[in-house]
């Protein structure tokens, strides 16, 4: 398990997430607290990324920008 340091961000506290998570600026993730656990759910973000890839692929197909 990787440790992440909590930092001051303005008048709040926050964390810097590692790049390995595949998140980009502006992504919105679901956060939930269960007892002493904080759960950060990225499944919705992953679906949005996949949806964008599919939409971009179809846009390329419609413009006949296909490489075979």
JOMO-V822044 format. One record per backbone hydrogen bond with DSSP energy under -1.0 kcal/mol. NH is the residue of the N-H (numbers start at 1). CO is the residue of the C=O. E is the energy in kcal/mol with one decimal. If there is no record, write none. Layout:
nh=(NH/NH)
co=(CO/CO)
e=(E/E)
This chain:
nh=(7/9/12/14/21/22/27/30/32/34/37/39/41/46/47/48/49/50/51/52/53/54/55/56/57/58/59/60/61/62/63/64/65)
co=(14/12/9/7/18/19/24/41/39/37/34/32/30/42/43/44/45/46/47/48/49/50/51/52/53/54/55/56/57/58/59/61/60)
e=(-3.3/-2.7/-2.1/-2.7/-1.8/-2.7/-2.4/-2.1/-2.2/-2.7/-2.4/-3.6/-3.0/-2.6/-2.1/-2.1/-2.5/-2.5/-2.7/-2.2/-2.1/-2.3/-2.7/-2.8/-2.1/-2.4/-2.1/-2.3/-2.3/-2.5/-1.5/-1.4/-3.2)
